[in-house]
Amino acid sequence: MSLYIAEVAVLSETSVAEDDQEREKVNILKSKIEANIADLPKVLEKINETIALCEKSFNPVFERKL
């Protein structure tokens, strides 16, 4: 009977450690997502600048006639 109690204690310690690891992974993922969301306006601004530059430098000679 004492072996069974010892096994349960080991299993509960392992599950607590696994729970802590899962929480840490979730927190890391959450912080990465928040960082990506915070950088999104900068990315969109850069995309708009690039599109404007392409439209500005595009030569109308190469346009297709419909």
Secondary structure, DSSP 8 states (H G I E B T S, - for coil): -HHHHHHHHHHHHHHHHHHHHHHHHHHHHHHHHHHHHHHHHHHHHHHHHHHHHHHHH--GGG----
